[in-house]
Amino acid sequence: MRREWSPAGRGTSRLNCGEGPVNFRVAGDNALDSPVPLRERVGMFRLSTLSSAMIAWSCIVCGVLRAEAPAERLMALDRTLVIGHRGFPAAAPENTIPSFRLAAAAGADLTELDYHHSKDGVPVVIHDYTLDRTTSGKGIWGRTNLRVAEFTTAELGRVDAGAWYGTNFAGAKLPSLEEALDAIQKDGVTLIERKGGDPAACVELLRRKSLINHVVVQAFDWEYLAEFHKQEPKQILAGLGPWNSYRGEKLSDDDKWLSPRWVDEAIRLGLKAVVWNRQIRREAVDHAHFRGIKLWVYTINDPAMANHLLDLGVDGIISDNPAALWRTLALRNRR
């Protein structure tokens, strides 16, 4: 709320509430010279004070009613977003609470994570379909190809998700999606990537925790996103690409570049952002901006590539090292 006083000692005060200025009269410094009797002037002052208070309160209420959720505010920013890929895996084991906390400390606008469903239907945060690469599962069960969906949440709670990265992270657990949200949403915004599971489970979790549009949900499966949009039309969704095929159509190498076709398809499905690899051209960026949809790019760790994408005008960059990406942005501001 911006208050704009008229330059004269008395006259009209303008209170800007975001819907245009509201004018009201106030007494000036030379009010004692007024021919209006003192009693009436006191009454006018009280009425003016009361009116000012009522107008200010109305502006506060209107502001609260118009307040945007955190994800909506991020989508409205006119700058490039810094997005931590699986947290901050350049400094901590991916998709773990320590990684998410470091991404927050680095000032990431969004902290991305991946989830699959456990055997008992609980969304669990891990990137791969198996436990092999990033957990101690092989040592516990004595075999490989340990699919996440084979195990209950109680069984998954046994694995160590940090020791493979470094002894100082030994003991880090696979968090459930709910646990990860509790950690990230304290002072950040989560970019949830669905790897497995139906939309209903994620929608239910976000509604139960009052997190609709406090997060962004993305997926490579655009049919999943279309169904999610039907179940919860208000939630901000982002579509990942490219793919080897789309709806049964095998894609050529040229088809895998982001084009106006994919931008238009994303908008048709109700998506608010397209998230692509570095196969983008200015034509697609310009078309996305013309259609009012955001364009984010993954996974960029090279400053030269980041600068190239920034020159194209992308709206967000996903990186394993959000701190280094901030440095790249800062150096551009010195040009």
ZAFILO-662356 format. One record per residue (C-alpha): residue number from 1; y, x, z. Coordinates in nm, 2 decimals. Each point is the difference from the previous one (the first is absolute). Layout:
N
<kolmi torgu="NUM" py="Y" px="X" pz="Z"/>
...
END
This chain:
335
<kolmi torgu="1" py="0.00" px="0.00" pz="0.00"/>
<kolmi torgu="2" py="0.33" px="0.15" pz="-0.11"/>
<kolmi torgu="3" py="0.33" px="-0.12" pz="0.17"/>
<kolmi torgu="4" py="0.31" px="0.04" pz="-0.22"/>
<kolmi torgu="5" py="0.34" px="-0.06" pz="0.17"/>
<kolmi torgu="6" py="0.31" px="-0.09" pz="-0.20"/>
<kolmi torgu="7" py="0.26" px="0.28" pz="0.00"/>
<kolmi torgu="8" py="0.26" px="-0.22" pz="0.16"/>
<kolmi torgu="9" py="0.03" px="-0.02" pz="0.38"/>
<kolmi torgu="10" py="-0.09" px="-0.36" pz="-0.02"/>
<kolmi torgu="11" py="-0.14" px="-0.22" pz="-0.27"/>
<kolmi torgu="12" py="-0.35" px="-0.04" pz="-0.14"/>
<kolmi torgu="13" py="-0.31" px="0.18" pz="0.12"/>
<kolmi torgu="14" py="-0.29" px="0.03" pz="-0.24"/>
<kolmi torgu="15" py="-0.35" px="0.02" pz="0.14"/>
<kolmi torgu="16" py="-0.26" px="0.10" pz="-0.27"/>
<kolmi torgu="17" py="-0.34" px="-0.14" pz="0.08"/>
<kolmi torgu="18" py="-0.17" px="0.11" pz="-0.33"/>
<kolmi torgu="19" py="0.07" px="-0.34" pz="-0.16"/>
<kolmi torgu="20" py="0.37" px="0.07" pz="-0.06"/>
<kolmi torgu="21" py="0.30" px="0.02" pz="0.24"/>
<kolmi torgu="22" py="0.08" px="-0.27" pz="0.25"/>
<kolmi torgu="23" py="0.37" px="-0.04" pz="0.08"/>
<kolmi torgu="24" py="0.15" px="-0.11" pz="0.33"/>
<kolmi torgu="25" py="0.35" px="0.03" pz="0.16"/>
<kolmi torgu="26" py="0.08" px="0.22" pz="0.29"/>
<kolmi torgu="27" py="0.32" px="0.06" pz="0.20"/>
<kolmi torgu="28" py="0.18" px="0.33" pz="-0.07"/>
<kolmi torgu="29" py="0.18" px="0.25" pz="0.22"/>
<kolmi torgu="30" py="0.33" px="-0.20" pz="-0.01"/>
<kolmi torgu="31" py="-0.16" px="-0.32" pz="0.11"/>
<kolmi torgu="32" py="0.24" px="-0.02" pz="0.29"/>
<kolmi torgu="33" py="0.28" px="-0.06" pz="-0.25"/>
<kolmi torgu="34" py="-0.17" px="-0.31" pz="-0.13"/>
<kolmi torgu="35" py="0.17" px="-0.33" pz="0.04"/>
<kolmi torgu="36" py="-0.34" px="-0.16" pz="0.09"/>
<kolmi torgu="37" py="-0.01" px="-0.08" pz="0.37"/>
<kolmi torgu="38" py="-0.20" px="0.24" pz="0.22"/>
<kolmi torgu="39" py="-0.26" px="-0.26" pz="0.10"/>
<kolmi torgu="40" py="-0.08" px="-0.08" pz="-0.37"/>
<kolmi torgu="41" py="-0.01" px="0.37" pz="-0.08"/>
<kolmi torgu="42" py="-0.25" px="0.06" pz="0.27"/>
<kolmi torgu="43" py="-0.21" px="-0.29" pz="-0.13"/>
<kolmi torgu="44" py="0.03" px="0.15" pz="-0.35"/>
<kolmi torgu="45" py="-0.11" px="0.34" pz="0.13"/>
<kolmi torgu="46" py="-0.30" px="-0.15" pz="0.17"/>
<kolmi torgu="47" py="-0.10" px="-0.20" pz="-0.31"/>
<kolmi torgu="48" py="0.04" px="0.31" pz="-0.21"/>
<kolmi torgu="49" py="-0.21" px="0.20" pz="0.23"/>
<kolmi torgu="50" py="-0.27" px="-0.27" pz="0.01"/>
<kolmi torgu="51" py="0.00" px="-0.03" pz="-0.38"/>
<kolmi torgu="52" py="-0.03" px="0.38" pz="-0.03"/>
<kolmi torgu="53" py="-0.30" px="0.00" pz="0.24"/>
<kolmi torgu="54" py="-0.17" px="-0.29" pz="-0.18"/>
<kolmi torgu="55" py="0.05" px="0.17" pz="-0.34"/>
<kolmi torgu="56" py="-0.13" px="0.33" pz="0.13"/>
<kolmi torgu="57" py="-0.31" px="-0.17" pz="0.15"/>
<kolmi torgu="58" py="-0.06" px="-0.19" pz="-0.33"/>
<kolmi torgu="59" py="0.01" px="0.33" pz="-0.19"/>
<kolmi torgu="60" py="-0.25" px="0.15" pz="0.25"/>
<kolmi torgu="61" py="-0.23" px="-0.29" pz="-0.04"/>
<kolmi torgu="62" py="0.03" px="0.00" pz="-0.38"/>
<kolmi torgu="63" py="-0.08" px="0.37" pz="0.01"/>
<kolmi torgu="64" py="-0.31" px="-0.05" pz="0.20"/>
<kolmi torgu="65" py="-0.12" px="-0.28" pz="-0.22"/>
<kolmi torgu="66" py="0.06" px="0.22" pz="-0.31"/>
<kolmi torgu="67" py="-0.15" px="0.31" pz="0.16"/>
<kolmi torgu="68" py="-0.26" px="0.17" pz="-0.23"/>
<kolmi torgu="69" py="-0.34" px="0.12" pz="0.11"/>
<kolmi torgu="70" py="-0.04" px="0.39" pz="0.00"/>
<kolmi torgu="71" py="-0.19" px="0.01" pz="-0.33"/>
<kolmi torgu="72" py="0.26" px="-0.22" pz="-0.17"/>
<kolmi torgu="73" py="0.27" px="0.23" pz="0.12"/>
<kolmi torgu="74" py="-0.18" px="0.30" pz="-0.15"/>
<kolmi torgu="75" py="-0.05" px="-0.17" pz="-0.33"/>
<kolmi torgu="76" py="0.38" px="-0.07" pz="-0.02"/>
<kolmi torgu="77" py="0.10" px="0.36" pz="0.06"/>
<kolmi torgu="78" py="0.18" px="0.17" pz="-0.30"/>
<kolmi torgu="79" py="-0.16" px="0.34" pz="0.05"/>
<kolmi torgu="80" py="-0.34" px="0.16" pz="-0.05"/>
<kolmi torgu="81" py="-0.25" px="-0.08" pz="0.27"/>
<kolmi torgu="82" py="-0.20" px="0.28" pz="0.16"/>
<kolmi torgu="83" py="-0.36" px="-0.11" pz="0.06"/>
<kolmi torgu="84" py="-0.25" px="0.19" pz="0.20"/>
<kolmi torgu="85" py="-0.34" px="0.00" pz="-0.17"/>
<kolmi torgu="86" py="-0.27" px="-0.08" pz="0.26"/>
<kolmi torgu="87" py="0.26" px="0.11" pz="0.25"/>
<kolmi torgu="88" py="0.08" px="0.37" pz="-0.01"/>
<kolmi torgu="89" py="-0.32" px="0.16" pz="-0.12"/>
<kolmi torgu="90" py="0.18" px="0.33" pz="-0.07"/>
<kolmi torgu="91" py="0.02" px="0.04" pz="0.38"/>
<kolmi torgu="92" py="-0.28" px="-0.23" pz="0.15"/>
<kolmi torgu="93" py="-0.33" px="-0.16" pz="-0.10"/>
<kolmi torgu="94" py="0.07" px="-0.29" pz="-0.24"/>
<kolmi torgu="95" py="-0.02" px="-0.36" pz="0.12"/>
<kolmi torgu="96" py="0.00" px="0.08" pz="0.37"/>
<kolmi torgu="97" py="0.25" px="-0.08" pz="0.27"/>
<kolmi torgu="98" py="0.12" px="0.36" pz="0.02"/>
<kolmi torgu="99" py="0.08" px="-0.01" pz="-0.37"/>
<kolmi torgu="100" py="0.19" px="-0.33" pz="0.03"/>
<kolmi torgu="101" py="0.20" px="0.13" pz="0.29"/>
<kolmi torgu="102" py="0.10" px="0.31" pz="-0.19"/>
<kolmi torgu="103" py="0.11" px="-0.21" pz="-0.30"/>
<kolmi torgu="104" py="0.22" px="-0.19" pz="0.24"/>
<kolmi torgu="105" py="0.14" px="0.32" pz="0.14"/>
<kolmi torgu="106" py="0.08" px="0.12" pz="-0.35"/>
<kolmi torgu="107" py="0.20" px="-0.32" pz="-0.07"/>
<kolmi torgu="108" py="-0.23" px="-0.15" pz="-0.26"/>
<kolmi torgu="109" py="0.13" px="-0.34" pz="-0.12"/>
<kolmi torgu="110" py="-0.35" px="-0.13" pz="-0.04"/>
<kolmi torgu="111" py="-0.33" px="0.14" pz="0.14"/>
<kolmi torgu="112" py="-0.29" px="-0.07" pz="-0.24"/>
<kolmi torgu="113" py="-0.36" px="-0.05" pz="0.11"/>
<kolmi torgu="114" py="-0.33" px="-0.12" pz="-0.15"/>
<kolmi torgu="115" py="-0.25" px="-0.24" pz="0.15"/>
<kolmi torgu="116" py="-0.36" px="-0.12" pz="-0.06"/>
<kolmi torgu="117" py="-0.20" px="-0.27" pz="0.19"/>
<kolmi torgu="118" py="-0.26" px="0.10" pz="0.25"/>
<kolmi torgu="119" py="-0.35" px="-0.16" pz="0.00"/>
<kolmi torgu="120" py="0.14" px="-0.26" pz="0.25"/>
<kolmi torgu="121" py="0.30" px="-0.08" pz="-0.21"/>
<kolmi torgu="122" py="0.27" px="0.20" pz="0.18"/>
<kolmi torgu="123" py="0.26" px="0.18" pz="-0.22"/>
<kolmi torgu="124" py="-0.04" px="0.37" pz="0.08"/>
<kolmi torgu="125" py="0.24" px="0.27" pz="-0.11"/>
<kolmi torgu="126" py="-0.16" px="0.26" pz="-0.23"/>
<kolmi torgu="127" py="0.05" px="0.10" pz="-0.36"/>
<kolmi torgu="128" py="-0.34" px="0.07" pz="-0.14"/>
<kolmi torgu="129" py="-0.29" px="-0.25" pz="-0.03"/>
<kolmi torgu="130" py="-0.21" px="0.24" pz="0.20"/>
<kolmi torgu="131" py="0.04" px="0.18" pz="0.33"/>
<kolmi torgu="132" py="-0.11" px="0.34" pz="-0.15"/>
<kolmi torgu="133" py="0.32" px="0.18" pz="-0.08"/>
<kolmi torgu="134" py="0.22" px="-0.08" pz="0.30"/>
<kolmi torgu="135" py="-0.22" px="-0.07" pz="0.30"/>
<kolmi torgu="136" py="-0.29" px="0.14" pz="0.20"/>
<kolmi torgu="137" py="-0.24" px="-0.27" pz="-0.12"/>
<kolmi torgu="138" py="-0.24" px="0.24" pz="-0.17"/>
<kolmi torgu="139" py="-0.05" px="0.18" pz="0.33"/>
<kolmi torgu="140" py="-0.06" px="-0.32" pz="0.19"/>
<kolmi torgu="141" py="-0.24" px="-0.18" pz="-0.25"/>
<kolmi torgu="142" py="-0.14" px="0.31" pz="-0.17"/>
<kolmi torgu="143" py="0.06" px="-0.11" pz="-0.36"/>
<kolmi torgu="144" py="0.27" px="-0.04" pz="-0.26"/>
<kolmi torgu="145" py="0.13" px="-0.30" pz="-0.20"/>
<kolmi torgu="146" py="0.09" px="-0.18" pz="0.32"/>
<kolmi torgu="147" py="0.18" px="-0.31" pz="-0.13"/>
<kolmi torgu="148" py="0.26" px="-0.14" pz="0.23"/>
<kolmi torgu="149" py="-0.13" px="-0.36" pz="-0.06"/>
<kolmi torgu="150" py="-0.34" px="0.10" pz="0.14"/>
<kolmi torgu="151" py="0.13" px="0.05" pz="0.35"/>
<kolmi torgu="152" py="0.15" px="-0.23" pz="0.27"/>
<kolmi torgu="153" py="0.33" px="0.08" pz="0.16"/>
<kolmi torgu="154" py="-0.19" px="0.12" pz="0.32"/>
<kolmi torgu="155" py="-0.20" px="0.24" pz="-0.21"/>
<kolmi torgu="156" py="0.31" px="0.13" pz="-0.19"/>
<kolmi torgu="157" py="0.16" px="0.06" pz="0.34"/>
<kolmi torgu="158" py="-0.25" px="0.28" pz="0.05"/>
<kolmi torgu="159" py="0.13" px="0.22" pz="-0.28"/>
<kolmi torgu="160" py="0.26" px="0.27" pz="0.03"/>
<kolmi torgu="161" py="0.26" px="-0.03" pz="-0.27"/>
<kolmi torgu="162" py="0.21" px="0.31" pz="0.09"/>
<kolmi torgu="163" py="-0.23" px="0.30" pz="0.05"/>
<kolmi torgu="164" py="-0.06" px="0.06" pz="-0.37"/>
<kolmi torgu="165" py="0.38" px="0.07" pz="-0.04"/>
<kolmi torgu="166" py="0.04" px="0.22" pz="0.30"/>
<kolmi torgu="167" py="-0.13" px="0.05" pz="0.35"/>
<kolmi torgu="168" py="0.34" px="-0.11" pz="0.15"/>
<kolmi torgu="169" py="-0.07" px="-0.34" pz="-0.15"/>
<kolmi torgu="170" py="-0.36" px="-0.03" pz="0.13"/>
<kolmi torgu="171" py="-0.06" px="-0.34" pz="0.16"/>
<kolmi torgu="172" py="0.23" px="-0.20" pz="-0.23"/>
<kolmi torgu="173" py="-0.17" px="-0.33" pz="-0.08"/>
<kolmi torgu="174" py="-0.01" px="-0.23" pz="-0.30"/>
<kolmi torgu="175" py="0.26" px="-0.26" pz="0.10"/>
<kolmi torgu="176" py="-0.05" px="-0.37" pz="-0.08"/>
<kolmi torgu="177" py="0.27" px="-0.14" pz="-0.22"/>
<kolmi torgu="178" py="0.14" px="-0.19" pz="0.30"/>
<kolmi torgu="179" py="0.02" px="0.33" pz="0.20"/>
<kolmi torgu="180" py="0.17" px="0.18" pz="-0.28"/>
<kolmi torgu="181" py="0.26" px="-0.28" pz="-0.04"/>
<kolmi torgu="182" py="0.07" px="0.01" pz="0.38"/>
<kolmi torgu="183" py="0.07" px="0.37" pz="-0.04"/>
<kolmi torgu="184" py="0.21" px="0.00" pz="-0.31"/>
<kolmi torgu="185" py="0.20" px="-0.32" pz="0.04"/>
<kolmi torgu="186" py="0.15" px="0.12" pz="0.33"/>
<kolmi torgu="187" py="0.27" px="0.19" pz="-0.20"/>
<kolmi torgu="188" py="-0.11" px="-0.02" pz="-0.36"/>
<kolmi torgu="189" py="-0.14" px="-0.22" pz="-0.29"/>
<kolmi torgu="190" py="-0.36" px="0.01" pz="-0.12"/>
<kolmi torgu="191" py="-0.10" px="0.01" pz="-0.36"/>
<kolmi torgu="192" py="-0.35" px="-0.15" pz="0.02"/>
<kolmi torgu="193" py="-0.24" px="0.09" pz="-0.28"/>
<kolmi torgu="194" py="-0.30" px="-0.22" pz="-0.03"/>
<kolmi torgu="195" py="-0.32" px="0.19" pz="-0.11"/>
<kolmi torgu="196" py="-0.25" px="-0.27" pz="0.09"/>
<kolmi torgu="197" py="-0.01" px="-0.35" pz="0.15"/>
<kolmi torgu="198" py="0.14" px="-0.34" pz="-0.08"/>
<kolmi torgu="199" py="0.36" px="-0.10" pz="0.03"/>
<kolmi torgu="200" py="-0.06" px="-0.26" pz="0.27"/>
<kolmi torgu="201" py="-0.08" px="0.26" pz="0.27"/>
<kolmi torgu="202" py="0.32" px="0.19" pz="-0.07"/>
<kolmi torgu="203" py="0.21" px="-0.31" pz="-0.02"/>
<kolmi torgu="204" py="-0.14" px="-0.13" pz="0.33"/>
<kolmi torgu="205" py="0.07" px="0.34" pz="0.17"/>
<kolmi torgu="206" py="0.36" px="0.01" pz="-0.12"/>
<kolmi torgu="207" py="0.07" px="-0.36" pz="0.10"/>
<kolmi torgu="208" py="-0.16" px="0.05" pz="0.34"/>
<kolmi torgu="209" py="0.22" px="0.30" pz="0.07"/>
<kolmi torgu="210" py="0.31" px="-0.15" pz="-0.16"/>
<kolmi torgu="211" py="0.02" px="0.28" pz="-0.25"/>
<kolmi torgu="212" py="0.05" px="-0.20" pz="-0.32"/>
<kolmi torgu="213" py="0.26" px="0.21" pz="-0.20"/>
<kolmi torgu="214" py="0.01" px="0.25" pz="0.29"/>
<kolmi torgu="215" py="-0.25" px="0.20" pz="-0.22"/>
<kolmi torgu="216" py="-0.07" px="0.03" pz="-0.38"/>
<kolmi torgu="217" py="-0.35" px="-0.06" pz="-0.13"/>
<kolmi torgu="218" py="-0.13" px="0.18" pz="-0.32"/>
<kolmi torgu="219" py="-0.32" px="0.02" pz="-0.19"/>
<kolmi torgu="220" py="-0.15" px="0.12" pz="-0.33"/>
<kolmi torgu="221" py="-0.17" px="-0.34" pz="-0.03"/>
<kolmi torgu="222" py="0.27" px="-0.23" pz="-0.13"/>
<kolmi torgu="223" py="-0.23" px="-0.30" pz="0.02"/>
<kolmi torgu="224" py="-0.02" px="0.07" pz="0.38"/>
<kolmi torgu="225" py="0.38" px="0.01" pz="0.00"/>
<kolmi torgu="226" py="0.03" px="-0.33" pz="-0.20"/>
<kolmi torgu="227" py="-0.23" px="-0.17" pz="0.26"/>
<kolmi torgu="228" py="0.20" px="0.15" pz="0.28"/>
<kolmi torgu="229" py="0.32" px="-0.13" pz="-0.15"/>
<kolmi torgu="230" py="-0.16" px="-0.35" pz="-0.01"/>
<kolmi torgu="231" py="-0.09" px="0.01" pz="0.36"/>
<kolmi torgu="232" py="0.33" px="0.16" pz="0.12"/>
<kolmi torgu="233" py="0.27" px="-0.03" pz="-0.26"/>
<kolmi torgu="234" py="0.27" px="0.15" pz="0.22"/>
<kolmi torgu="235" py="-0.17" px="0.34" pz="0.05"/>
<kolmi torgu="236" py="0.13" px="0.29" pz="-0.20"/>
<kolmi torgu="237" py="-0.28" px="0.14" pz="-0.23"/>
<kolmi torgu="238" py="-0.02" px="0.31" pz="-0.21"/>
<kolmi torgu="239" py="-0.24" px="0.06" pz="-0.29"/>
<kolmi torgu="240" py="-0.17" px="0.34" pz="-0.05"/>
<kolmi torgu="241" py="-0.10" px="0.14" pz="-0.34"/>
<kolmi torgu="242" py="-0.12" px="0.12" pz="-0.23"/>
<kolmi torgu="243" py="-0.36" px="-0.09" pz="-0.05"/>
<kolmi torgu="244" py="-0.28" px="0.08" pz="-0.25"/>
<kolmi torgu="245" py="-0.02" px="-0.37" pz="-0.09"/>
<kolmi torgu="246" py="0.20" px="-0.31" pz="0.08"/>
<kolmi torgu="247" py="-0.17" px="-0.35" pz="0.00"/>
<kolmi torgu="248" py="-0.28" px="0.13" pz="-0.21"/>
<kolmi torgu="249" py="0.22" px="0.18" pz="-0.25"/>
<kolmi torgu="250" py="-0.07" px="0.37" pz="-0.03"/>
<kolmi torgu="251" py="0.33" px="0.19" pz="0.01"/>
<kolmi torgu="252" py="0.09" px="0.28" pz="-0.23"/>
<kolmi torgu="253" py="0.18" px="0.31" pz="0.13"/>
<kolmi torgu="254" py="0.33" px="-0.14" pz="-0.13"/>
<kolmi torgu="255" py="-0.07" px="-0.33" pz="0.17"/>
<kolmi torgu="256" py="-0.02" px="0.18" pz="0.33"/>
<kolmi torgu="257" py="0.37" px="0.10" pz="-0.01"/>
<kolmi torgu="258" py="0.23" px="-0.25" pz="0.18"/>
<kolmi torgu="259" py="0.15" px="-0.23" pz="-0.26"/>
<kolmi torgu="260" py="0.20" px="-0.32" pz="-0.01"/>
<kolmi torgu="261" py="-0.33" px="-0.18" pz="-0.04"/>
<kolmi torgu="262" py="-0.12" px="0.10" pz="0.35"/>
<kolmi torgu="263" py="0.34" px="-0.07" pz="0.15"/>
<kolmi torgu="264" py="0.00" px="-0.35" pz="-0.14"/>
<kolmi torgu="265" py="-0.35" px="-0.06" pz="0.11"/>
<kolmi torgu="266" py="0.09" px="0.11" pz="0.36"/>
<kolmi torgu="267" py="0.29" px="-0.25" pz="0.00"/>
<kolmi torgu="268" py="-0.22" px="-0.28" pz="-0.13"/>
<kolmi torgu="269" py="-0.23" px="0.06" pz="0.30"/>
<kolmi torgu="270" py="0.28" px="-0.01" pz="0.25"/>
<kolmi torgu="271" py="0.01" px="0.37" pz="0.08"/>
<kolmi torgu="272" py="0.32" px="0.17" pz="0.11"/>
<kolmi torgu="273" py="-0.09" px="0.36" pz="-0.08"/>
<kolmi torgu="274" py="-0.21" px="0.20" pz="-0.25"/>
<kolmi torgu="275" py="-0.16" px="0.32" pz="0.14"/>
<kolmi torgu="276" py="-0.11" px="0.24" pz="-0.27"/>
<kolmi torgu="277" py="-0.10" px="0.36" pz="-0.05"/>
<kolmi torgu="278" py="0.23" px="0.24" pz="-0.18"/>
<kolmi torgu="279" py="-0.08" px="-0.16" pz="-0.34"/>
<kolmi torgu="280" py="0.33" px="-0.18" pz="-0.03"/>
<kolmi torgu="281" py="0.28" px="0.01" pz="-0.26"/>
<kolmi torgu="282" py="0.37" px="-0.09" pz="0.03"/>
<kolmi torgu="283" py="-0.06" px="-0.32" pz="-0.21"/>
<kolmi torgu="284" py="-0.23" px="-0.13" pz="0.27"/>
<kolmi torgu="285" py="0.24" px="0.09" pz="0.28"/>
<kolmi torgu="286" py="0.29" px="-0.17" pz="-0.17"/>
<kolmi torgu="287" py="-0.21" px="-0.31" pz="-0.07"/>
<kolmi torgu="288" py="-0.11" px="-0.02" pz="0.36"/>
<kolmi torgu="289" py="0.36" px="0.02" pz="0.12"/>
<kolmi torgu="290" py="0.11" px="-0.25" pz="-0.25"/>
<kolmi torgu="291" py="-0.27" px="-0.24" pz="0.12"/>
<kolmi torgu="292" py="0.09" px="0.07" pz="0.37"/>
<kolmi torgu="293" py="-0.33" px="0.16" pz="0.11"/>
<kolmi torgu="294" py="-0.03" px="0.33" pz="0.18"/>
<kolmi torgu="295" py="-0.19" px="0.30" pz="-0.14"/>
<kolmi torgu="296" py="-0.17" px="0.25" pz="0.24"/>
<kolmi torgu="297" py="-0.20" px="0.30" pz="-0.11"/>
<kolmi torgu="298" py="-0.30" px="0.18" pz="0.17"/>
<kolmi torgu="299" py="-0.10" px="0.27" pz="0.11"/>
<kolmi torgu="300" py="0.27" px="0.25" pz="-0.05"/>
<kolmi torgu="301" py="0.01" px="0.33" pz="0.19"/>
<kolmi torgu="302" py="0.17" px="0.22" pz="-0.26"/>
<kolmi torgu="303" py="0.38" px="0.02" pz="0.03"/>
<kolmi torgu="304" py="0.04" px="0.05" pz="-0.38"/>
<kolmi torgu="305" py="-0.20" px="-0.32" pz="-0.07"/>
<kolmi torgu="306" py="0.19" px="-0.18" pz="0.27"/>
<kolmi torgu="307" py="0.33" px="0.09" pz="-0.16"/>
<kolmi torgu="308" py="-0.13" px="-0.11" pz="-0.35"/>
<kolmi torgu="309" py="-0.09" px="-0.34" pz="0.14"/>
<kolmi torgu="310" py="0.33" px="-0.03" pz="0.19"/>
<kolmi torgu="311" py="0.18" px="0.08" pz="-0.33"/>
<kolmi torgu="312" py="-0.19" px="-0.29" pz="-0.15"/>
<kolmi torgu="313" py="0.12" px="-0.23" pz="0.28"/>
<kolmi torgu="314" py="-0.31" px="-0.09" pz="0.19"/>
<kolmi torgu="315" py="0.05" px="-0.20" pz="0.32"/>
<kolmi torgu="316" py="-0.25" px="0.17" pz="0.22"/>
<kolmi torgu="317" py="-0.22" px="0.31" pz="0.02"/>
<kolmi torgu="318" py="-0.33" px="0.02" pz="0.19"/>
<kolmi torgu="319" py="-0.08" px="0.35" pz="0.13"/>
<kolmi torgu="320" py="-0.24" px="0.18" pz="0.23"/>
<kolmi torgu="321" py="0.31" px="0.18" pz="0.15"/>
<kolmi torgu="322" py="0.29" px="-0.24" pz="0.06"/>
<kolmi torgu="323" py="0.20" px="0.27" pz="0.17"/>
<kolmi torgu="324" py="-0.01" px="0.22" pz="-0.31"/>
<kolmi torgu="325" py="0.10" px="-0.30" pz="-0.21"/>
<kolmi torgu="326" py="0.30" px="-0.06" pz="0.22"/>
<kolmi torgu="327" py="0.09" px="0.36" pz="-0.07"/>
<kolmi torgu="328" py="-0.02" px="-0.05" pz="-0.37"/>
<kolmi torgu="329" py="0.23" px="-0.30" pz="0.02"/>
<kolmi torgu="330" py="0.25" px="0.19" pz="0.22"/>
<kolmi torgu="331" py="0.01" px="0.29" pz="-0.25"/>
<kolmi torgu="332" py="0.08" px="-0.25" pz="-0.28"/>
<kolmi torgu="333" py="0.30" px="-0.12" pz="0.20"/>
<kolmi torgu="334" py="0.14" px="0.35" pz="-0.01"/>
<kolmi torgu="335" py="0.01" px="0.02" pz="-0.38"/>
END
